[in-house]
Amino acid sequence: MSKLPQWVGRLGTGLTRLAHRLESQQAEMRGREGDGDAGPRTPPGPGPGPERGAEPGPGPSEERPRAAESAESRKSPEGPETPEGAAGEGETARPEQQPASVPAPPAYAPAVSARPDPVAAVPWGVRVAAEAAWRLLVLGGTVWVLMRVISSVQLVVLSFTVAILITALLEPTVTRLRRRGVPRGLATALTFIAGFVVMGLVVWFVVWQVMENVDEVSGEVQAGIDDLRRWLLHSPFHVTEKQINHVAKSLREAVGANTEQITSAGLEGVTVVVEVLTGILLTMFSTLFLLYDGPKIWNWTLKLVPAQAREGVAGAGPRAWSTLTAYVRGTVIVALIDAIFIGVGLFFLDVPMAVPLAVFIFLFAFIPLVGAVVSGALAVVVALVTQGVFTGAMVLIVVLAVQQIEGHVLQPFILGRAVRVHPLAVVLSVAAGSLIGGIGGAVVAVPLVAVANTVVVYLRSYSQENALRAVPGPHGATASGTAPTAPPGLPPGEGGA
């Protein structure tokens, strides 16, 4: 019975060692599965036979647990070990494992999204609006700078533009004379002299008629004012003579208070006359050289255009010139018809200065829409003041009838499709031209808009044609290769359904 406790102790020690070996083998297997068994395995070399109770052929990975076990067995006395001690030895003997990759976050961790691209974060509509906005700003700045430059040299720009309009009117005459064998210099001189002589005679005739009839018109205007005064006194508006005298007195005081301004305006009128004479000389000089060297000037202008856009501009130039020539011719014919018909109506209604008023109607017809209204209103006012309400109403009917015939019959028939500008564009261009250059700016505004419209339409179609030409055709296809062929047994030209 005395040997029984020793035998039980040895049995416990053996069981403990067996448990340690099983734990070390399980740790080794887990390490191989985690590391992917990347390390080379060395076969067990020949050595002494296995001890009793031990497994044969321990590998190198088992040497460290065995060394640890031997050290523990040497340090600890024989006897039963507690489970806590066995567990501690197993933990110290387990090898350290290095993870092959970063483990995924746990499921309860909040999802963190990556920051989007700033360009993609801006809405598409906002990006389009921003790009359009800065382009409009650049365009507006360019237009503003151009307007400032034009305002600083307004006289030169206006004179040259009027010269271009006169050249468009006279150039067909030069072409006809050259076809008849007249030299270019002589044809240009004859056309230039005849054109400016006719324009000078028209201006002289208008001034002469106004000066001849100014006294008669002044007396009739005074009589008309007296009639208006009597009508107001007996009108249903209950206007008293005291009120009329008060208005007349206020007008006289306003004229007396502004005497200095009127005098300064008279002095400025001298400067205006000098500027007008300078503009006339510049216009004549420019018209002469445009008639004589127009093609050479155009070729020199094309050299200033970049080579990539030169072909398109060269094609747009003749079309713009055709549009301008058609506009000037059509406007002259329409203005002449308006002046003749309205002048005849004024003559038969016995309105004073019928011929000067007809000339004014002809000149104001070069300002579309606005000019017809102003000249017609002037004729109606003169008829109303000089001949009474009935004559004024009849003149108004004549003016409206002629303008309706002009707008619905003459302009579509004479101008046709050569000049197509929307009425809103006409009104806006006339208003902008009058603000920039006064009456001269209003005259040249609509022709410039018409020419710009023609150029833009042509350049758009030209770019579309170039884009279609740049599209490659089918690879290896030719006209003969893609043409339908006749079936076998039929002569050429009879194939197909």
Contacts in CASP RR format, 6 or more apart in sequence:
PFRMAT RR
TARGET T0000
AUTHOR 0000-0000-0000
METHOD contacts of the structure
MODEL  1
MSKLPQWVGRLGTGLTRLAHRLESQQAEMRGREGDGDAGPRTPPGPGPGP
ERGAEPGPGPSEERPRAAESAESRKSPEGPETPEGAAGEGETARPEQQPA
SVPAPPAYAPAVSARPDPVAAVPWGVRVAAEAAWRLLVLGGTVWVLMRVI
SSVQLVVLSFTVAILITALLEPTVTRLRRRGVPRGLATALTFIAGFVVMG
LVVWFVVWQVMENVDEVSGEVQAGIDDLRRWLLHSPFHVTEKQINHVAKS
LREAVGANTEQITSAGLEGVTVVVEVLTGILLTMFSTLFLLYDGPKIWNW
TLKLVPAQAREGVAGAGPRAWSTLTAYVRGTVIVALIDAIFIGVGLFFLD
VPMAVPLAVFIFLFAFIPLVGAVVSGALAVVVALVTQGVFTGAMVLIVVL
AVQQIEGHVLQPFILGRAVRVHPLAVVLSVAAGSLIGGIGGAVVAVPLVA
VANTVVVYLRSYSQENALRAVPGPHGATASGTAPTAPPGLPPGEGGA
9 78 0 8 1.000
9 79 0 8 1.000
9 80 0 8 1.000
10 78 0 8 1.000
12 79 0 8 1.000
12 80 0 8 1.000
13 78 0 8 1.000
13 79 0 8 1.000
13 80 0 8 1.000
13 81 0 8 1.000
16 81 0 8 1.000
16 86 0 8 1.000
17 69 0 8 1.000
17 73 0 8 1.000
19 86 0 8 1.000
20 65 0 8 1.000
20 69 0 8 1.000
20 86 0 8 1.000
20 89 0 8 1.000
20 90 0 8 1.000
20 93 0 8 1.000
21 54 0 8 1.000
21 55 0 8 1.000
21 65 0 8 1.000
21 69 0 8 1.000
23 90 0 8 1.000
23 93 0 8 1.000
23 94 0 8 1.000
24 62 0 8 1.000
24 65 0 8 1.000
24 90 0 8 1.000
24 93 0 8 1.000
24 94 0 8 1.000
25 62 0 8 1.000
27 93 0 8 1.000
27 94 0 8 1.000
27 95 0 8 1.000
28 61 0 8 1.000
28 62 0 8 1.000
28 95 0 8 1.000
30 97 0 8 1.000
31 95 0 8 1.000
31 97 0 8 1.000
34 97 0 8 1.000
34 100 0 8 1.000
35 97 0 8 1.000
35 98 0 8 1.000
35 100 0 8 1.000
36 100 0 8 1.000
42 59 0 8 1.000
42 60 0 8 1.000
44 57 0 8 1.000
44 58 0 8 1.000
44 59 0 8 1.000
49 56 0 8 1.000
50 56 0 8 1.000
50 57 0 8 1.000
58 66 0 8 1.000
61 95 0 8 1.000
64 93 0 8 1.000
64 95 0 8 1.000
65 93 0 8 1.000
68 89 0 8 1.000
68 92 0 8 1.000
68 93 0 8 1.000
69 89 0 8 1.000
69 93 0 8 1.000
72 89 0 8 1.000
119 127 0 8 1.000
147 436 0 8 1.000
150 157 0 8 1.000
150 436 0 8 1.000
151 436 0 8 1.000
154 436 0 8 1.000
154 437 0 8 1.000
155 275 0 8 1.000
155 278 0 8 1.000
155 279 0 8 1.000
155 282 0 8 1.000
156 282 0 8 1.000
158 279 0 8 1.000
158 437 0 8 1.000
158 440 0 8 1.000
158 441 0 8 1.000
158 444 0 8 1.000
159 279 0 8 1.000
159 280 0 8 1.000
159 282 0 8 1.000
159 283 0 8 1.000
159 286 0 8 1.000
160 282 0 8 1.000
160 283 0 8 1.000
160 286 0 8 1.000
161 441 0 8 1.000
161 444 0 8 1.000
161 448 0 8 1.000
162 283 0 8 1.000
162 440 0 8 1.000
162 443 0 8 1.000
162 444 0 8 1.000
163 282 0 8 1.000
163 283 0 8 1.000
163 284 0 8 1.000
163 286 0 8 1.000
163 287 0 8 1.000
163 290 0 8 1.000
164 286 0 8 1.000
164 290 0 8 1.000
164 324 0 8 1.000
165 324 0 8 1.000
165 328 0 8 1.000
165 443 0 8 1.000
165 444 0 8 1.000
165 447 0 8 1.000
166 283 0 8 1.000
166 287 0 8 1.000
167 287 0 8 1.000
167 290 0 8 1.000
167 291 0 8 1.000
167 294 0 8 1.000
168 321 0 8 1.000
168 324 0 8 1.000
168 325 0 8 1.000
168 327 0 8 1.000
168 328 0 8 1.000
169 325 0 8 1.000
169 328 0 8 1.000
169 329 0 8 1.000
169 332 0 8 1.000
170 191 0 8 1.000
170 192 0 8 1.000
170 195 0 8 1.000
170 287 0 8 1.000
170 291 0 8 1.000
171 291 0 8 1.000
171 325 0 8 1.000
172 325 0 8 1.000
172 329 0 8 1.000
173 187 0 8 1.000
173 191 0 8 1.000
173 194 0 8 1.000
174 184 0 8 1.000
174 187 0 8 1.000
174 188 0 8 1.000
174 191 0 8 1.000
174 291 0 8 1.000
177 186 0 8 1.000
177 187 0 8 1.000
177 190 0 8 1.000
177 191 0 8 1.000
178 184 0 8 1.000
178 187 0 8 1.000
182 190 0 8 1.000
184 292 0 8 1.000
185 292 0 8 1.000
188 288 0 8 1.000
188 291 0 8 1.000
188 292 0 8 1.000
191 291 0 8 1.000
192 284 0 8 1.000
192 287 0 8 1.000
192 288 0 8 1.000
192 291 0 8 1.000
196 284 0 8 1.000
196 287 0 8 1.000
202 359 0 8 1.000
205 355 0 8 1.000
205 359 0 8 1.000
206 356 0 8 1.000
206 359 0 8 1.000
206 360 0 8 1.000
209 353 0 8 1.000
209 355 0 8 1.000
209 356 0 8 1.000
209 359 0 8 1.000
210 353 0 8 1.000
210 356 0 8 1.000
213 352 0 8 1.000
213 353 0 8 1.000
213 356 0 8 1.000
216 352 0 8 1.000
217 352 0 8 1.000
217 353 0 8 1.000
217 382 0 8 1.000
217 386 0 8 1.000
220 352 0 8 1.000
220 385 0 8 1.000
220 386 0 8 1.000
221 385 0 8 1.000
221 386 0 8 1.000
224 385 0 8 1.000
224 386 0 8 1.000
224 388 0 8 1.000
225 385 0 8 1.000
227 388 0 8 1.000
229 244 0 8 1.000
232 239 0 8 1.000
232 244 0 8 1.000
233 239 0 8 1.000
233 240 0 8 1.000
233 241 0 8 1.000
233 244 0 8 1.000
255 262 0 8 1.000
289 297 0 8 1.000
290 297 0 8 1.000
298 317 0 8 1.000
302 310 0 8 1.000
302 313 0 8 1.000
302 314 0 8 1.000
305 313 0 8 1.000
312 458 0 8 1.000
312 459 0 8 1.000
312 462 0 8 1.000
315 458 0 8 1.000
315 462 0 8 1.000
316 454 0 8 1.000
316 455 0 8 1.000
316 458 0 8 1.000
316 459 0 8 1.000
316 462 0 8 1.000
317 455 0 8 1.000
319 454 0 8 1.000
319 455 0 8 1.000
319 458 0 8 1.000
320 451 0 8 1.000
320 454 0 8 1.000
320 455 0 8 1.000
322 418 0 8 1.000
323 418 0 8 1.000
323 419 0 8 1.000
323 450 0 8 1.000
323 451 0 8 1.000
323 454 0 8 1.000
324 447 0 8 1.000
324 450 0 8 1.000
324 451 0 8 1.000
326 415 0 8 1.000
326 418 0 8 1.000
326 419 0 8 1.000
327 415 0 8 1.000
327 418 0 8 1.000
327 419 0 8 1.000
327 446 0 8 1.000
327 447 0 8 1.000
327 450 0 8 1.000
328 447 0 8 1.000
329 414 0 8 1.000
330 411 0 8 1.000
330 414 0 8 1.000
330 415 0 8 1.000
331 365 0 8 1.000
331 366 0 8 1.000
333 410 0 8 1.000
333 414 0 8 1.000
334 365 0 8 1.000
334 406 0 8 1.000
334 410 0 8 1.000
334 411 0 8 1.000
334 414 0 8 1.000
334 415 0 8 1.000
335 361 0 8 1.000
335 362 0 8 1.000
335 363 0 8 1.000
335 365 0 8 1.000
335 366 0 8 1.000
336 362 0 8 1.000
337 406 0 8 1.000
337 410 0 8 1.000
338 361 0 8 1.000
338 362 0 8 1.000
338 365 0 8 1.000
338 372 0 8 1.000
338 402 0 8 1.000
338 403 0 8 1.000
338 406 0 8 1.000
339 358 0 8 1.000
339 359 0 8 1.000
339 361 0 8 1.000
339 362 0 8 1.000
339 365 0 8 1.000
340 358 0 8 1.000
341 398 0 8 1.000
341 402 0 8 1.000
342 357 0 8 1.000
342 358 0 8 1.000
342 361 0 8 1.000
342 376 0 8 1.000
342 379 0 8 1.000
342 398 0 8 1.000
342 399 0 8 1.000
342 402 0 8 1.000
343 354 0 8 1.000
343 355 0 8 1.000
343 357 0 8 1.000
343 358 0 8 1.000
343 361 0 8 1.000
345 354 0 8 1.000
345 395 0 8 1.000
345 398 0 8 1.000
346 354 0 8 1.000
346 357 0 8 1.000
346 358 0 8 1.000
346 379 0 8 1.000
346 383 0 8 1.000
346 395 0 8 1.000
346 398 0 8 1.000
347 354 0 8 1.000
347 355 0 8 1.000
349 383 0 8 1.000
349 387 0 8 1.000
349 391 0 8 1.000
349 394 0 8 1.000
349 395 0 8 1.000
349 398 0 8 1.000
350 387 0 8 1.000
350 391 0 8 1.000
351 357 0 8 1.000
351 379 0 8 1.000
351 382 0 8 1.000
351 383 0 8 1.000
351 386 0 8 1.000
351 387 0 8 1.000
351 391 0 8 1.000
351 395 0 8 1.000
352 382 0 8 1.000
352 386 0 8 1.000
353 382 0 8 1.000
357 375 0 8 1.000
357 378 0 8 1.000
357 379 0 8 1.000
357 382 0 8 1.000
360 375 0 8 1.000
360 378 0 8 1.000
361 372 0 8 1.000
361 375 0 8 1.000
361 376 0 8 1.000
361 379 0 8 1.000
363 375 0 8 1.000
364 371 0 8 1.000
364 372 0 8 1.000
364 374 0 8 1.000
364 375 0 8 1.000
365 371 0 8 1.000
365 372 0 8 1.000
365 375 0 8 1.000
366 443 0 8 1.000
367 374 0 8 1.000
367 430 0 8 1.000
367 439 0 8 1.000
367 442 0 8 1.000
367 443 0 8 1.000
367 446 0 8 1.000
368 426 0 8 1.000
368 430 0 8 1.000
368 446 0 8 1.000
369 423 0 8 1.000
369 426 0 8 1.000
369 427 0 8 1.000
369 430 0 8 1.000
370 427 0 8 1.000
370 430 0 8 1.000
370 442 0 8 1.000
372 403 0 8 1.000
372 406 0 8 1.000
376 399 0 8 1.000
379 395 0 8 1.000
379 399 0 8 1.000
380 392 0 8 1.000
380 395 0 8 1.000
380 396 0 8 1.000
380 399 0 8 1.000
383 391 0 8 1.000
383 392 0 8 1.000
383 394 0 8 1.000
383 395 0 8 1.000
384 391 0 8 1.000
384 392 0 8 1.000
384 395 0 8 1.000
419 450 0 8 1.000
420 450 0 8 1.000
420 453 0 8 1.000
421 429 0 8 1.000
421 446 0 8 1.000
421 449 0 8 1.000
421 450 0 8 1.000
421 453 0 8 1.000
425 449 0 8 1.000
426 446 0 8 1.000
426 449 0 8 1.000
429 445 0 8 1.000
429 446 0 8 1.000
429 448 0 8 1.000
429 449 0 8 1.000
430 442 0 8 1.000
430 445 0 8 1.000
430 446 0 8 1.000
432 445 0 8 1.000
433 440 0 8 1.000
433 441 0 8 1.000
433 442 0 8 1.000
433 444 0 8 1.000
433 445 0 8 1.000
434 441 0 8 1.000
434 442 0 8 1.000
434 445 0 8 1.000
474 482 0 8 1.000
484 495 0 8 1.000
484 496 0 8 1.000
485 495 0 8 1.000
486 492 0 8 1.000
486 493 0 8 1.000
486 494 0 8 1.000
486 495 0 8 1.000
486 496 0 8 1.000
487 495 0 8 1.000
487 496 0 8 1.000
END
